[in-house]
Amino acid sequence: MDSTDKTAQQAGASPVAPGVNARGPSRRWLRIIPIALIMYTISFVNRTSISLALPSLSRDLHLLPQQAGMVAGIFFWGYLALQIPGGHLAEHWSAKKWIAICLVAWGLCAAACGIVRSYHELLLFRLLLGVAESGVWPATLVLLSHWFSRAERARANAFWMLCLPGAVVFSSPVAGWMLDRWNWRVMFIATGALPFIWLPIWLLFIRDYPAQASWLPAGERASVTATLRQESEQLEEGNKIPYLRALLRPQTFLLTAVYFCFVGGQMGMLFWLPTAMEKLRKLNSLTTGILYVLPFLFGALCLVLISRHSDKVRERRLHVAGSMMIGGTCLLLAVATISYSLLLAFVFIILSGFSAFGPMGAFWAIPTETLPSRVAGSVMGLVNAFGNLGGFFAPLAVGYLNAKTGNFLAGFAYLGALTVLGGALALFLRTAPDLPRLQAKEVKS
């Protein structure tokens, strides 16, 4: 690769797209990624703002710890509903239009959480919020696969997925301030209004394919379209797999198991860390919100660096497995050291951000690099749907262990062990370099 190609790759342009301007980032990165990032940041704020509200909400609605865990986790049962249809519609209809419909639906459900009067009403609207958001993740991954080549995909995924730690980092202090100044009802209604503000921007600026983008230079538009078409044709030629068989192949179940462990560790800590901090030290909501963001700031940094390195060396499996094992081990060390040093334990909590977000860019590059486009969206929907059930069971398990033991040590040890297990399972994933060998086996059989 000559110096011009290297510069293009570092700038975010495909090294195989000769029409791309190498003097700076492509407009694709400056337009598609930020708008998608803010869209899903809003989604994640609506989903997770309940974590900071749980202490005051539990007091107002008289929730037991197990009920609080159910409120945190019920979202993920609704999140099963539209994952596979969402990925399929994004690939075969329009990711842009499908996500726009979801924006309206989840805004209404998020605001409704601010007017509930009982535990059962809150459960209902949290469940419906999960349904409304369930088709957005696979649809956005499909959209990115339409805009960024295989050599760029982990970075594209990573820059978009900065919305997850970004939502925690930027919303937690604001949510804490609203809780101190007003209450959790105002916070839910305010966050529910955000999707309606972003909807016109989404409709105006997003296109489903580069060929539809008049703002993209003609040379880059042609070269990116040709590159993506060539990659798609290569996958189609080597993966003539029936639709149902693609959904039921062992790789899909393994991806789901890894993601279940990942989401369980991530969401368990995300939902329960504020409550654990409040019980350990009497802090106001604003201080808790500020301290709460530190693991996620570190996680955001890991997400970018690990994904960038994954693209550079064209390796996915070890990047996923290694980051999960390191982060899970740090969480276990936090539990082991808390009785000796609260400061050291919190340092390990921060370092556990390695697994909270680090694996995501490389992980979600695997389906689009190993499956043809006609099934990749549905497979990603299935993996995301059932993998996200970890976000239901983990908060529930932590709530149960907290009630049983009177503290969070056993619960956080469970989260650490679950994350390490997911890292070990990731070692068995098949990635793009494995395809020629696997295809040869299929031909012989």
N, C-alpha and C positions, 0 to 999 in steps of 0.2 A: 504493500500500500504506500503510495507516494505522500508527500507532505500535504498536498491539497486535499486528498481524501481524508487524511487524519484530521485536518482542520474542520472539514465538513462534518465528520462524525462527532467531534467534540462540541460543535455548535448545535447539534441536535438534528442535523440533516442526515438522510440516509446516505451511506457511503457508496451505494450502488445507484444513486439517482444523479446522473450527470448534469441535470439542469438546475440543481440546487445552488443557491448563492452561499459561498463558503465564508463570506465576510462577517456574518452575524447569524443569530438564531433565525431559523425559518419562521415565516408568519404562522405556520401551523402550530408551532409551540407557543407563540405569543397570543394566539386567539382561541384555539380549541381548548387547550389545557386550562387556562385561567377561568374561563366561563364554566367548564365542567367542574373544576375544583370548587368554585364558590357554590355551584348548585348542590353538590353533594355535602359540602360543609354545612349548608342549611339543613339538609336531611339528617346529618349526624348530630347536629345541635338538637333538633327536635326529638331524636331518639334517646339521647344520653343526658339531656338536661335534668332528667328525673334523678340522676345520681346525687347531685348537690341538694335537690329538694327533699330527698328521702327522710332525713332527720325531722324536719319541720312538718312535712306531709304526713309522716307516720304519727306524729303527735296529734295533728288536727283530725285525722281520720281514724285514730286509735288502732293502728296496724300492729300486729305481732311481727317479730322478725321474719317468720316464715312467710307471712303475707306480704311484707316488704320485698322479700326475694321474689315472690310470685309476680308482683307488680313490675319489678325490674325485668323479669324474664319472659312474661307473657307475650311481649312484643315479638319474640322470635318464633312463636307458633303461627302468628299471623304472617310472619316473614316467609313462611313456606309457600304461601298461596300462589303467587304470580312469578316465581323465579324462572321456571322453565318456560311458561308462556311469554314472559317478558323478554328473555333471551331470544326466543323464536321470532317474536314480533319485531324486535330490533333488527334482526338479520334479514327477515323476509318482508317487512313492511317499512318502518321508519323508527329509528332510535330517537330522533328529535321529537316526533309527534307523541310517541309513547311516553317519554319522560315528561313532556309538558302536561299530559293528562295526570300523571302521578303527582306532579307538583301541586296541582289544585287539590287533589284528594288528600295528600298528607298534611297540607296546610290546615284544612278543615278539621281533621282528626286531632292534630297537635293543639290547636286552639281549644277544642272541646275538652281536653284534659284539664283546662283551667276552670271549668264550670262544674266539675263533678261534685257530688255531695256524699258519696259513699265508696267503699272499697270495691264493690261490684261494678259500679259505673266507671271507675277508673280502670279496672281490668278490661272492660269492654272497649273503651276508647284506645287503650294501649294496644289491644289486639288488632283493632281496625287500623291503627297507625302502622303496625307491622305489615298488614295487607297492602296498604297504600304505598309503602316504600319498597315492597318486595321485588318489584320488577325493575328497579332503577339500577342496581349494581351490575347485573349481567348486561343490561342494555348499554350502559356507559362503557363497559369493557369491549363490547361489540363495536361501539362507535370509535373507540381509540384504535381498534384493530383495522378499521377502515381508513385511518389517517396515518398510521405509523408502521414502518416496516419491522421485520423481525429483529434487525440490528438495533432498532431504537426502542423496542417495545417495553422492556423492563424499566427503562428510564421514563417513558411516557406514562406507564402505569404508576411509577413511583411519584412523579411530579403531581399527577392527579390525586393519588392517595394521600398526599400531604393534607388533604382535606380532613382526614380522620384525626391525627394529632392536632392539626390546626384548629379544628372545631373545639377541642378541649382547651387548647392554649388560649384562644381568644375569647371563647364564650364563658369559661369558668369564672374569671374575675368579674365579668359583667353580670353573669347569673348570680354570683355571690353578692354583688352590690344590690341587685334587684331584690334578692331575698332579705337582705338586711333592711333595705329602705321600704319595701312593700311586702310581698309574700310570694309563695310559689304559684298562686293563681295568675298574678300579673305576669310572672315569668313565662308560664306556658302560653298565655294568650299572645304575648309579644313575640315569642319565637314562632308561633303559628302564623303570624302575619308575614314572615320573611319570604316564604315561597311565592306569595302573590306579588311581592315587589320584584322578585327575580324573573318571573315568568315572561314578561315582555322582552327582556334582554336575551333570554334563552331563545325565544322564537325568532328574534331579529338577527342574531349573530351566528347561530349554529347551522351547519349543513351536514347531511348524512355522509357525503363522499367528497373527496377533493375535486372530482370532475364538476361538481355543482358550485364550486367556490370561485366566483369571478374576481375576488380579491387576491387570489393566489397567482403569482406570476405564471405565465403560460408555460414556460419551460419546466418549472418545478411541478406544475400541475400534471403535465404529460409524463414526466419521468417518475413521479411518485405513483401515479395511477398504473404505469407499466410495471413498476417494481412490485406493487401489491398484487397485481393480477398474476404475475409470474410466480410469486410465492404461493398464491392460492391454487394455481393450477398444479404446482408440484405436490402440494398436500392432497389434492383431489386424486391425482394419478396414483399415489402410494397408499391412499386410505379410502378405498371404495368399500366403506363399511356401512351396512344398513343402519338406519336412524336409531332403531330400538337397541340394536347390538352396541352401538357407540355409547348409549346411555348406561348400559349394563356391563360394560367391560371392566375387568379388575382395576385398571388404572383409575377409572372414575370413582370407584369405591375407596381406593387408597387416597386419592386427592380429598375426598370428603372426610375421611378419618383424620388426615393431617389438619385439615381446616377446622374440624370440630375441636381438636385440641388447642389449636391456635386461638380461635375465637373464645373458647372457654377461659383460657388464661387471660386474654386481653380484656374481655367484658367483665369477668369476675373482679379483676382489679379495678377497672374503670367504675363499676357500680358501687363497690364497697369501700374503696380507699378513703373517700371523704368521711364516711361514717366511722371507719376505724380511726382516722386521725382525730376526729372530734371526741371520740371516747378516750383516746390515749392522752390527749392534751385538750383542755378546754379552750378552743379557738373560735373566733367569730367566723361567719360564713365567707367574708372577704379574704381573710388570712388563709383559711382552708382552701379556697379556690385558687389562690396564688401558689401555695405549696403543692397543690394537687397537680399543677401543670408541668412540674419539673421532669417527671419520668416521660411525659409525652413530648416535651421539647427534645429530650435526648433521643426518643424513638423516632422523631421526624428526621433528625440528623442521620440516624442509622438507616432509615428507609432510603434516603437519597444516595448515601455512600455505598451501601450494599448493592442497590440496584444498578448504580453506575458501574461498579466493579463486575457485576454479573454480566452486563452487556459487553464490557471490555474483553473479558476472557471467554465469553459465550458459554457460560456454565450456570445452571439453575439449581440442581439438586443439592449440592453442598452448601450453597448460599442460604437455601431455605433451612436445611437441617442444622447447620452450624449456628445460625442466629437464634433459632428456637432453643437449642440446647444451652447456649450461653445465657440467654435471658431467663430461662426457667431455673437454671442453677443459681443465678443471682437472687431470684425470689426465695429459693430455699435457704440461701445464706442469710438473707434478711431475717427470716424466721429464726434461724439458729443464733444470730448475734444480738437480737433485740433485748434480751435479758442482760446483756453485758454493756451495750452502748446503743442508745436510741439514735445517735447521729450516724454511726456506722451502718445500722440497719436501714436508715433512710437513704444512705448512699447506695446500698445494694438495691433498694426499691427503684431508685433513679436508673441504675444500670440495667434493671430488668426491662426497661424500655427497649432494649436491644431486640427482644422477642415480641414486644407489643406491636411493632410496626415493621421492623427490619426485613422480615421474609416476604412481604407482600408483593413487591414489584416483581421479583423473580418467580414467585409462586404462580401469579396470575398470567405470566408469560407462557407457562407450560401448556395450558389447553389450546391457545391459539397457535402455538408452534407445532403441535402434534396432532391436531384434528382439522379436517376441512371445515370451511366456514359454514356449510349448511348444517353442521351439528355442533360446532364449538359453542355457539351462544346457548343452546339448550343444556349442554354438559356443564357450562359454567353456572347456569341457573340452578341445576340440580346440586352441584357441589356447594354453591353458596347457600341454598335453601337448607339442606340437611346439615351442612357444616355449621351454620349459624345457630343450630339448636344447642351447640355448646354455650352460646350466650344465654340460653334459658337454664340449662342444668347447672352451670357453674355458679351463677349468683344464688340459685336455690340451695345448692350444696353448701356454699359459704354461710348463708343464712341459717341453715340447719346446724352446721358445726358451731356457729357462734352461739346459738341458743343452747346447744348441748354442753359446750365447754365454758361458756361465759366470756370468751375472748376470740380474737380473729387469727390466732396462731395456726390452729389446725386448718382453718379455711384457706389461708394463704399458702401453707405447705402443700395442700391439695392442688392449688393453682400452679405452683411451681412444678410439681411432679407431672401434672397433666401436660404442661408445655414441653418438658423434657421428653415425654413419651411421644408427642407429636413430632419432635425433631428426629427421634429414632425412626419413626415410620417414614419420614420424608426421605430417608436414605434409600428406600426401595422404589421411589418414583422413577418412571421412564421419561426421558427428556428428548429434545430434538436430535442430539447426536446418536441416540439409540435407535432411531427410526430405520435406517437402512438394514441393520441387523434384524430388527423385528419383522420388517416387511419380507425379508428373505425367508424367515421362518414360516410366515404365513403362506408364501408361495409354495414351499416344500410340503406343508401340511395339506 
